């Protein structure tokens, strides 16, 4: 099992170009399953992954459930096992995938938080001042909201990725997939003001110069961006949000203004249109909120969902 896991991790890194976070999750999930098998099924020959049966994986999921593991976490762990055994099948090391026949645990249905347009506008104004950090924070907030970029894509933007004259920026997404998306003039101006404020000594000479820098002149990390977004968004009535909330808000506000799903799919870098379609539900919620708030005889039919406006 140890050798099989190591080979699978090498496959993910070299052939799938998986991110470090994805690889950490796969390794953690597979090691946890291995630990469970050692404890609960000591008779199974652990050096042979082919000895693992479907019932063993069902027992593992029941064990996770007894530990009150979240259904989303259980689904991910099952997906890790499916991928691991698909790889072993392709390599001819197992005949059947013992995780394939197991149904994914039912997931709770919840919609991601989306800022109202007023809250999004307010958030963009919070980093006031002409200091380097304020200008940087303003630029990164504007870029997140203007492009719908993932936080990992944002910190990966280099100066030569920006095509300011065309209003475009080059993003590197999951699995090293790349795309070019529009970026608005407000975000471009914020980036220009930030970069103009930097001292030459702050910028390290390298082939690909990051746009967003930390105080030491190195590339800003995803954790730092998350802390920056949380610090400013904590001033909003609804409390702090993550960088991904700006991505959700970007898509929902585009849809509200008439953008088609295919265009939004391209800008977000979604492989499947079904992933993008969740934003139609978010847009409907906002529509119902406006209707309930403004129509004199609106009300809500029995059994209809009650929608709260996220404006204060």
C-alpha positions, 0 to 999 in steps of 0.5 A: 500500500505504501508503494502504491500511494507513493506512485499515485502521488508521483502520478498526480504531481507529474502527469496531472499537475495537481496543486500542493494543496490537492496532493496534501489532501489526497495523501492525508485521505489515503493515509487515514484509510490505511490507518483504519485498515490496520486498526480495524482489519488487521487480517487484510494483507496491507501490502496488497491494495487488491485485497481491499474489498468494497465492504472494507470501504463501507466500514471506513465510511461508517467509522467516519460517520461515527466520528461525526465527520462532515458529509462533505469531508466523507465525500472527498475521502471517498473520491480520493479512494476512487481516484487512487483505485482508478489509477491502480486499475490503469496500471494493472495492479488491481482488477476492480475498483472497490470504491466505485460501487459506493454511493457518495454521501448525500451533501447538504444543499447550501448556496455560497454567500454573495455580497450585495452590490452596495456591500461590494462597492463599500468593500472596495472603498475600505483600503483608504490612504496612499500608503503602499499597503493600502494601495496594494490592498485596494488593487487586490480587492479590485482585481478579485472582484473585477476578474472573478479570479481564485485567490491562487490565481490572483497571487500567481499574476505576474506583470507580463500577464497584464495586457492593460491596453486591451483590458485583459489579464492572463490567469493560471488556474487549477491543473495548470489550465490557463485562460485570459479574462477581462479586467476593468479600468478601475482595477487597472488604475488601482494596480497602476497606482500601487505599482507606481508607489513601490520603491525600486529596492522593493522589487526583486529582479526575476524573470516573472515579477509578481504584481502583488508583493509582501513587505519583503518584496516577495510574492504575496501568499494565498493566506495573506490575501485571505487575511487582508480580505477578512480584515476589510470585510469585517467592517461589513454588516454581515461580517467578514468574507473570504476571497472566494466570496468575491468570486461568487459575487462577481459571477452573480452580479454579472448574471444580474446584469444580463451576462449569459452563463456560457460567458461567465463559465469561460471567465470563471474557468469552469469545465462544466456549465453545471458548476456555473448554473448554481449562480442562477439560484443566487440571482433568483434569491436576490430577485425574490429579495427585491420583490418581497421588499418592494412590492406592496402585495408580495408576501410569500406563498406557503412553502416558498423559500424565505429570502433575506436581503443581504443589505443592511 
